[in-house]
């Protein structure tokens, strides 16, 4: 519950000929994660059945491309064979899939060419539309003449009048063809002997020349008819191609479903990767499995394999600790919180899993910062009213809503109104100093718990000196305690007693001595580094604790925003009052709610996780039979 599941390193010895079946059994079982062998095994130097893995990958690639082209959705029901296919069966399937893919590939190329032709035709139709007003052979606009100069192109619409006047002075005419998105399509005609004068004028008018494609040669009506006929011909070819694809689906759909099941049965073996070695007829598989699943795993292999099999397992030793995957399982409602923890990292094996710590503290702090019975009720109801968009984070919204409602009842607040029912505790603005005091002690408890979790993690990892003497170990915790007691004594009595001074000096000296022992640099550099780190330790404890005052600050800010909304609403009439109240509460709910979430996550990550959570563990990824993995599709 609070740490990853105890794991065992597993070694499986079996006959090489049964590796494919073992892959199917282990993938179906779902609790075995292959572990790449860390050292060469001289007595087992080979990786067996590479032909099988290569054939599987080729068949899988062909199948995926076929399904993508046909846009075929496999049946969800899976009837995976109980025996893994042999190499010969896999090769036969790969040959058939390659044949089908050749047919699909040819049709895919035809489809691509038709799409390009249709796109080009429609582009020409759009271009022709700009020149439909001209009652002449459009090919004349492309030809070279001995004495006549004809140009086609575009200019900004606002330049048309000036350009017309300017070119008229040099003997040219301008004909407007069409207007589109601020551009004017024009045809300019005149004698070639004035061409040099024309270039200067056109440049000033931002003229962009355009040559009509050869396909538009002819009278516009005739060209339009030809393009329509060409488009209809392409569309007929596309319909014919889609009909052929549909027939392929009808002809091969059932066998494609069977191919998926066959490849799923074969998909276990490729998942072994570098965890597999063999020599002759003997093979060895290395991996990890939960301790509670070892007995069932051994029974599964002995019953499912025809030949002899030996399963050895042991607890991970000190050298293997960094390789052990973390198998963490939480209830479905905790998964959104787990995802937020995973954003920071994955717990190491035997490290404290912070999911429960995170969940409880997140819920409490959100409620303290966003306490309102009405706003909490909206958050609670939102995932039930909009399950499609908010269903995946339902548990977060429900928990946050309940926490907000609880603190709303304590504060006596309902959509910002604080006079509708009596507060079970007190309205935040009635005693801001007490709110800050509560937030301060919450932060102290939070940091103490995070430090204790860090000490526990160090002890488990056999880092005894670090657990006792580091700034985040017992010595650091005593230093933090002396700072708190010293501050309280100073404000209460105006002085600090000798016992607390000694505690402060001894704990600080212990922390500095440990940091000194960890340095391997020259004396001057070591002295500077230790002094800076000691000062940083002292300041971090103070700043981290004061950082939790934002819990109270946002609780007070929530009330202050509501007061601002009501102050604005009171200046308006009855209708304006209620519109302002509703919109103001929506603003508070959405914008401030998002800001509060960000602030809570900041406290969790930087003041909590950074103290005790390494987050550099390896996730337990067992072998499994998954059509989504096989076809590289999203779940």
C-alpha positions in Angstrom: 0.0 0.0 0.0 2.7 2.5 1.0 5.7 0.8 -0.8 6.0 -1.1 -4.1 5.2 -4.7 -4.1 8.0 -7.1 -2.9 9.8 -8.5 -6.0 11.9 -11.5 -6.8 14.5 -11.9 -9.5 13.5 -14.9 -11.6 15.6 -17.2 -13.7 13.8 -19.7 -16.0 15.7 -22.6 -17.6 13.9 -24.5 -20.4 14.3 -26.1 -23.8 14.9 -23.7 -26.6 12.2 -25.2 -28.7 9.6 -24.1 -26.1 10.6 -20.5 -25.9 7.7 -19.3 -28.1 5.2 -21.1 -26.0 6.8 -19.8 -22.8 6.5 -16.3 -24.3 2.8 -16.8 -24.8 2.3 -18.2 -21.3 4.2 -15.4 -19.6 2.5 -12.7 -21.7 -0.9 -14.1 -20.9 0.0 -14.4 -17.2 0.8 -10.7 -17.1 3.2 -10.6 -14.0 6.6 -11.3 -15.5 8.9 -8.4 -16.7 12.0 -9.4 -18.7 15.3 -8.2 -17.2 18.1 -7.6 -19.7 21.1 -9.8 -18.7 23.8 -7.6 -17.1 26.7 -9.9 -17.8 27.7 -12.3 -20.5 26.9 -15.9 -19.8 29.7 -18.0 -21.4 27.7 -21.2 -21.2 24.7 -19.5 -22.9 26.2 -17.2 -25.5 23.5 -17.1 -28.1 20.2 -15.3 -28.7 17.9 -18.0 -30.1 15.2 -18.0 -32.8 16.2 -14.7 -34.3 14.4 -15.9 -37.5 11.2 -16.1 -35.5 11.5 -12.6 -34.1 12.3 -11.1 -37.6 9.4 -13.0 -39.2 7.1 -11.7 -36.5 8.2 -8.1 -37.0 7.7 -8.3 -40.7 4.3 -9.8 -40.4 3.3 -7.3 -37.8 4.4 -4.4 -40.0 2.5 -5.7 -43.0 -0.6 -6.3 -40.9 -0.5 -2.8 -39.5 -0.1 -1.2 -42.9 -3.0 -3.3 -44.3 -5.3 -2.3 -41.5 -4.4 1.4 -41.8 -5.0 1.3 -45.6 -8.3 -0.6 -45.4 -9.3 1.4 -42.3 -10.4 -1.9 -40.9 -11.4 -2.1 -37.2 -10.6 -5.5 -35.8 -13.2 -7.3 -33.7 -12.8 -6.5 -30.0 -13.3 -10.1 -29.0 -10.1 -12.0 -28.7 -9.8 -15.7 -29.1 -6.0 -16.1 -28.8 -4.8 -19.6 -29.6 -3.6 -21.7 -26.6 -0.4 -22.6 -28.5 2.1 -20.2 -30.0 2.5 -20.5 -33.8 5.5 -22.4 -35.1 8.1 -20.6 -37.3 6.6 -22.4 -40.4 3.1 -21.1 -39.5 4.4 -17.6 -38.9 6.2 -17.6 -42.2 3.1 -18.8 -44.0 1.1 -15.9 -42.4 3.8 -13.4 -43.2 3.8 -14.5 -46.9 0.0 -14.1 -47.1 0.1 -10.7 -45.4 2.9 -9.6 -47.8 0.7 -10.6 -50.8 -2.3 -8.7 -49.5 -0.1 -5.7 -48.8 1.2 -5.7 -52.3 -2.4 -5.4 -53.5 -3.1 -2.7 -51.0 0.1 -0.9 -51.8 -0.9 -0.7 -55.5 -4.3 0.6 -54.6 -2.8 3.0 -52.1 -0.5 4.4 -54.8 -3.5 4.7 -57.1 -5.5 6.5 -54.4 -2.6 8.9 -53.8 -2.4 9.7 -57.6 -6.2 10.2 -57.8 -6.1 12.5 -54.8 -3.3 14.6 -56.4 -5.2 14.7 -59.7 -8.4 15.8 -58.0 -6.6 18.4 -56.0 -4.9 19.8 -59.1 -8.2 19.8 -61.1 -10.1 21.7 -58.4 -7.2 24.1 -58.2 -7.5 24.7 -61.9 -11.3 25.2 -61.5 -10.7 27.7 -58.8 -8.2 29.5 -61.0 -10.5 29.4 -64.0 -13.3 31.0 -62.0 -11.2 34.2 -61.7 -11.0 34.4 -65.6 -14.5 33.3 -66.5 -15.5 36.8 -67.4 -13.1 36.9 -70.3 -14.8 36.0 -73.6 -11.6 34.9 -75.4 -9.2 31.9 -75.7 -7.3 32.0 -72.5 -4.3 30.5 -74.4 -3.8 33.9 -76.0 -2.8 35.3 -72.6 0.1 32.9 -72.5 1.5 33.4 -76.0 4.5 35.5 -77.0 3.7 38.2 -79.6 6.2 40.2 -81.7 4.8 43.6 -81.0 2.2 43.0 -78.3 3.0 42.6 -74.6 0.3 40.9 -72.4 0.8 40.3 -68.7 -1.5 38.6 -66.2 -1.2 38.9 -62.4 -2.5 40.3 -59.2 -2.3 43.6 -57.3 -3.8 44.9 -54.1 -7.3 46.3 -54.8 -6.4 49.7 -53.4 -3.7 50.2 -56.1 -6.0 49.6 -59.1 -7.0 53.2 -59.8 -3.5 54.6 -59.6 -2.0 51.8 -61.7 -4.7 52.2 -64.4 -3.9 55.9 -64.7 -0.2 55.3 -64.7 -0.1 52.7 -67.4 -2.6 54.6 -69.5 0.1 57.3 -69.8 2.4 54.9 -71.5 -0.2 53.4 -73.8 -1.2 50.3 -71.8 -4.7 49.1 -70.8 -5.8 47.4 -67.6 -8.7 44.9 -67.5 -10.1 43.8 -64.2 -10.8 40.0 -64.2 -11.9 39.2 -60.6 -11.5 40.2 -57.0 -10.6 37.8 -54.2 -9.4 38.3 -50.6 -8.2 41.9 -51.2 -6.4 41.0 -54.4 -7.3 42.1 -57.9 -6.7 39.7 -60.9 -5.8 41.9 -63.9 -4.7 41.6 -67.5 -2.4 44.3 -68.9 -1.8 44.8 -72.6 0.2 47.2 -74.7 3.1 47.7 -77.1 6.4 46.0 -76.2 8.4 49.1 -77.0 7.1 50.6 -73.7 8.0 47.5 -71.7 10.8 49.1 -69.7 8.6 52.0 -68.6 5.9 49.5 -67.6 8.2 47.5 -65.2 8.9 50.5 -63.0 5.2 51.3 -62.7 4.3 47.7 -61.9 6.9 47.4 -59.2 5.5 50.5 -57.5 2.0 49.0 -57.6 3.1 45.7 -56.0 2.2 43.8 -59.1 2.8 40.0 -58.9 2.9 38.3 -62.4 1.1 35.0 -62.9 1.3 32.7 -65.9 -1.8 30.7 -66.6 -1.3 27.0 -66.8 -1.3 25.4 -70.2 -4.3 23.3 -69.1 -6.4 26.5 -69.2 -5.9 27.1 -72.9 -9.2 27.6 -74.7 -12.4 29.4 -74.2 -13.4 29.6 -70.4 -16.7 27.8 -71.0 -15.0 25.0 -72.9 -12.2 24.6 -70.4 -14.7 24.6 -67.5 -16.6 21.7 -69.2 -13.4 19.8 -69.7 -12.4 20.2 -66.0 -15.8 19.1 -64.8 -15.6 16.0 -67.0 -12.1 15.3 -65.6 -13.3 15.8 -62.0 -16.2 13.4 -62.6 -13.9 10.8 -64.1 -11.5 11.0 -61.0 -14.5 10.8 -58.6 -15.7 7.7 -60.5 -12.3 6.1 -60.2 -12.2 6.9 -56.5 -15.6 5.3 -56.0 -14.4 2.2 -57.9 -11.3 2.1 -55.8 -13.3 2.4 -52.5 -15.6 -0.4 -53.8 -12.6 -2.6 -54.4 -11.3 -1.8 -50.9 -14.7 -2.7 -49.4 -14.6 -6.0 -51.3 -11.2 -6.7 -49.9 -12.5 -6.1 -46.4 -15.3 -8.5 -47.0 -13.0 -11.1 -48.6 -10.2 -10.9 -46.1 -11.7 -9.4 -42.9 -12.2 -12.7 -41.1 -8.7 -13.9 -41.9 -7.2 -10.5 -40.8 -8.9 -11.1 -37.5 -7.4 -14.5 -37.3 -4.0 -13.0 -38.2 -4.3 -10.6 -35.3 -5.0 -13.5 -32.9 -2.1 -15.5 -34.3 0.4 -12.6 -34.0 -0.8 -11.9 -30.5 0.0 -15.6 -29.7 3.4 -15.0 -31.2 4.0 -11.6 -29.6 5.3 -13.0 -26.3 8.6 -14.2 -27.6 9.8 -10.8 -29.1 9.2 -9.2 -25.7 12.0 -11.2 -24.1 14.5 -8.9 -25.8 18.0 -9.1 -24.2 16.7 -11.1 -21.3 17.2 -14.3 -23.3 20.2 -16.5 -23.9 20.7 -20.1 -25.2 23.1 -22.7 -26.3 22.1 -25.7 -28.3 18.8 -27.0 -26.9 19.0 -25.1 -23.6 17.7 -21.5 -23.0 17.6 -19.2 -20.0 15.2 -16.3 -19.4 15.9 -13.5 -16.8 13.2 -11.3 -15.3 11.2 -10.0 -12.3 8.0 -11.1 -10.8 6.0 -10.1 -7.6 7.0 -12.4 -4.7 3.3 -13.4 -4.2 3.1 -14.6 -7.8 6.1 -16.9 -7.9 4.3 -20.1 -6.9 1.5 -19.5 -9.5 4.2 -18.7 -12.2 6.0 -21.9 -11.6 2.8 -23.9 -11.7 1.8 -22.2 -15.0 5.1 -23.0 -16.7 5.3 -26.6 -15.6 1.7 -27.2 -16.7 1.9 -25.2 -20.0 5.3 -26.5 -21.3 5.8 -30.1 -22.4 9.5 -30.3 -21.6 11.3 -29.8 -18.2 11.5 -26.3 -16.8 13.4 -25.0 -13.8 12.4 -21.8 -12.1 14.9 -20.1 -9.7 14.2 -16.9 -7.7 15.9 -14.8 -5.1 15.4 -11.5 -3.3 17.2 -8.6 -5.0 20.6 -8.0 -3.4 22.3 -4.7 -3.0 23.8 -4.7 -6.5 20.4 -5.3 -8.0 18.5 -2.6 -6.1 18.7 0.0 -8.9 17.4 -2.5 -11.4 14.4 -3.7 -9.5 11.2 -2.4 -11.1 8.5 -0.9 -8.9 5.1 -2.6 -9.1 2.5 -0.3 -7.7 -1.2 -0.9 -7.8 -3.9 1.4 -6.6 -7.6 1.4 -6.7 -9.2 3.0 -9.8 -10.4 6.1 -8.0 -6.7 6.8 -7.0 -5.4 6.7 -10.6 -5.8 10.4 -11.3 -3.8 11.2 -8.2 -1.2 8.5 -9.2 -0.8 10.3 -12.5 0.0 13.5 -10.7 2.6 11.7 -8.7 4.0 10.1 -11.9 4.5 13.6 -13.3 7.3 13.9 -10.7 8.7 10.4 -11.0 8.3 6.7 -10.2 9.2 5.5 -6.7 12.3 3.4 -6.4 11.9 -0.2 -5.2 11.3 -0.2 -1.4 11.0 3.6 -1.5 7.8 5.1 0.1 5.1 5.5 -2.6 3.9 9.0 -1.9 0.5 8.6 -3.5 -1.5 8.4 -0.3 0.6 11.2 1.3 0.0 13.3 -1.8 -3.7 12.5 -2.1 -4.6 13.3 1.6 -2.5 16.5 1.8 -3.7 17.7 -1.7 -7.3 17.3 -0.7 -6.9 19.0 2.7 -4.9 22.0 1.3 -7.3 22.5 -1.6 -10.2 22.7 0.8 -8.3 25.1 3.2 -7.5 27.4 0.2 -10.8 27.1 -1.6 -13.4 26.7 1.2 -16.9 27.4 0.1 -20.0 25.1 0.3 -21.4 26.3 -3.0 -18.2 26.2 -5.0 -17.4 22.8 -3.6 -20.8 21.5 -4.5 -20.2 22.6 -8.1 -16.9 20.8 -8.2 -18.5 17.7 -6.7 -21.4 17.6 -9.3 -19.3 18.6 -12.4 -18.0 15.2 -13.3 -21.5 13.6 -12.9 -23.1 16.3 -15.1 -20.3 16.2 -17.8 -18.9 12.6 -17.5 -17.4 12.7 -21.0 -15.0 15.6 -20.5 -14.5 15.3 -16.8 -15.0 11.6 -16.2 -11.2 10.8 -16.2 -10.6 13.1 -13.3 -13.8 12.4 -11.5 -12.2 11.3 -8.2 -10.1 14.4 -8.1 -13.0 16.7 -8.6 -15.2 14.8 -6.2 -12.6 14.7 -3.4 -11.7 18.4 -4.0 -15.4 19.3 -3.9 -16.0 17.4 -0.7 -13.0 19.1 0.9 -14.1 22.5 -0.3 -17.6 21.9 1.0 -16.2 20.8 4.4 -14.1 23.9 4.9 -17.0 26.0 3.5 -19.1 24.7 6.3 -16.3 25.5 8.8 -16.0 29.0 7.3 -19.7 29.5 7.0 -19.5 30.4 3.3 -22.0 29.6 0.5 -21.1 31.1 -2.9 -19.4 34.0 -1.0 -22.4 34.7 1.3 -21.3 34.4 5.0 -24.6 35.2 6.7 -26.9 32.4 5.4 -25.8 29.9 8.1 -23.5 30.0 11.1 -19.9 28.9 10.6 -18.9 25.7 12.4 -15.5 27.3 13.1 -15.0 30.9 11.9 -15.1 33.1 8.8 -11.4 33.5 7.6 -11.4 37.3 7.7 -12.7 37.4 11.3 -9.3 36.3 12.5 -6.6 36.3 9.8 -3.8 35.9 12.4 -5.3 32.6 13.5 -5.6 31.4 9.8 -1.9 32.2 9.3 -1.0 30.4 12.5 -2.9 27.2 11.4 -1.2 27.3 8.0 2.2 27.7 9.7 1.7 24.7 11.9 0.3 22.7 9.0 3.6 23.5 7.1 5.7 22.5 10.1 3.8 19.1 10.3 4.1 18.7 6.5 7.9 19.2 6.6 8.4 17.0 9.6 6.5 14.1 8.0 8.4 14.6 4.7 11.7 14.6 6.6 10.7 11.4 8.5 9.9 9.7 5.2 13.3 10.7 3.8 15.0 9.2 6.9 13.1 6.0 6.4 14.1 5.8 2.8 17.7 6.4 3.6 17.7 3.6 6.3 16.0 1.2 3.9 18.7 1.9 1.3 21.4 1.3 4.0 22.6 4.9 3.9 22.9 5.1 7.6 25.3 8.1 7.8 23.1 10.1 5.5 19.9 9.2 7.5 21.5 10.4 10.8 23.8 13.3 9.8 22.5 14.9 6.6 20.6 18.2 6.5 17.5 16.1 5.6 18.3 13.4 8.1 17.9 13.3 11.9 20.5 16.0 12.5 18.7 18.3 10.0 15.4 17.5 11.7 16.9 18.5 15.1 18.2 21.7 13.5 14.7 22.5 12.2 13.3 21.8 15.7 15.8 24.1 17.3 15.0 26.9 14.9 11.3 26.5 15.6 11.8 26.4 19.4 14.2 29.3 19.3 11.9 31.4 17.2 9.0 30.7 19.6 11.1 31.5 22.6 12.4 34.7 21.1 8.9 36.0 20.3 7.4 34.8 23.6 10.2 35.6 26.0 12.6 37.8 24.1 15.5 35.4 24.5 16.5 31.8 23.7 17.5 29.4 26.5 20.9 27.7 26.7 19.5 24.2 25.9 18.0 25.3 22.6 21.2 27.1 21.7 23.2 24.0 22.3 20.7 21.9 20.3 21.1 24.4 17.4 24.9 24.5 17.5 25.3 20.7 17.9 22.8 19.8 15.1 24.3 22.5 12.8 27.8 21.3 13.5 26.8 17.7 12.7 25.2 18.7 9.4 28.3 20.8 8.5 30.6 18.0 9.5 28.8 15.5 7.3 28.8 17.8 4.4 32.6 18.4 5.0 33.2 14.7 4.9 31.3 14.4 1.6 33.6 16.9 -0.2 36.7 15.8 -2.0 38.0 19.2 -3.1 40.8 21.5 -1.9 40.6 23.0 1.6 39.5 26.5 0.6 36.9 25.3 -1.9 35.6 22.7 0.6 35.3 25.4 3.3 33.3 27.7 0.9 31.0 24.9 -0.3 30.2 23.7 3.2 29.5 27.3 4.4 27.2 28.0 1.5 25.3 24.6 1.9 25.0 25.2 5.7 23.5 28.7 5.1 21.2 27.2 2.4 20.0 24.5 4.8 19.2 27.1 7.5 17.4 29.4 5.0 15.5 26.5 3.3 13.9 25.4 6.5 12.7 28.9 7.2 11.6 29.7 3.7 9.9 26.3 3.1 7.9 26.7 6.3 6.9 30.3 5.5 5.9 29.1 2.0 2.9 27.3 3.6 1.5 30.6 4.7 0.1 30.7 1.2 -2.5 28.1 2.3 -4.0 30.8 4.6 -3.4 33.6 2.2 -5.4 31.9 -0.6 -8.2 31.1 2.0 -8.3 34.8 2.8 -8.0 35.7 -0.9 -11.0 33.5 -1.7 -13.2 35.5 0.7 -11.7 38.9 -0.5 -12.7 38.1 -4.1 -16.2 37.3 -3.0 -16.4 40.6 -1.1 -15.2 42.4 -4.3 -17.9 40.7 -6.4 -20.6 41.7 -3.9 -19.3 45.2 -3.7 -19.6 45.5 -7.5 -23.0 43.9 -7.5 -24.4 46.2 -4.9 -23.7 49.2 -7.2 -26.1 47.8 -9.8 -29.9 47.2 -10.1 -31.6 44.0 -9.2 -31.0 42.3 -12.5 -27.4 43.5 -12.7 -26.9 42.4 -9.2 -27.6 38.7 -9.9 -25.8 38.7 -13.2 -22.7 40.1 -11.5 -23.0 37.6 -8.6 -23.3 34.6 -11.0 -20.5 35.7 -13.3 -18.3 36.6 -10.4 -18.8 33.2 -8.8 -18.0 31.6 -12.2 -14.8 33.7 -12.4 -13.8 32.7 -8.8 -14.6 29.0 -9.5 -12.7 28.7 -12.8 -9.8 31.1 -12.5 -9.0 31.0 -8.7 -9.8 27.3 -8.7 -7.1 26.7 -11.3 -4.6 28.9 -9.4 -5.3 27.1 -6.2 -4.6 23.7 -7.9 -1.3 25.1 -9.2 -0.3 26.4 -5.7 -1.1 23.1 -4.0 0.9 21.2 -6.6 3.8 23.6 -6.0 3.7 22.9 -2.3 3.5 19.1 -2.9 6.3 19.0 -5.4 8.8 21.5 -4.1 8.2 21.4 -0.3 7.2 17.8 -0.1 8.5 15.5 -2.9 11.8 17.3 -3.2 12.6 16.3 0.4 12.0 12.6 0.3 11.0 11.4 -3.1 13.8 10.3 -5.5 11.3 9.5 -8.3 14.0 7.8 -10.4 12.6 4.2 -10.2 11.8 1.8 -13.0 8.2 1.0 -13.7 7.2 -2.6 -13.7 6.3 -3.4 -17.3 5.2 -7.0 -17.5 4.9 -9.0 -20.7 1.3 -8.9 -21.9 -0.9 -9.8 -24.9 -2.3 -6.5 -26.2 -3.8 -5.8 -29.6 -3.1 -2.1 -29.0 0.6 -2.7 -28.5 0.7 -5.1 -31.4 -0.8 -2.6 -33.8 0.7 0.5 -32.1 -2.7 2.0 -31.4 -3.8 4.1 -28.4 -6.1 2.6 -25.8 
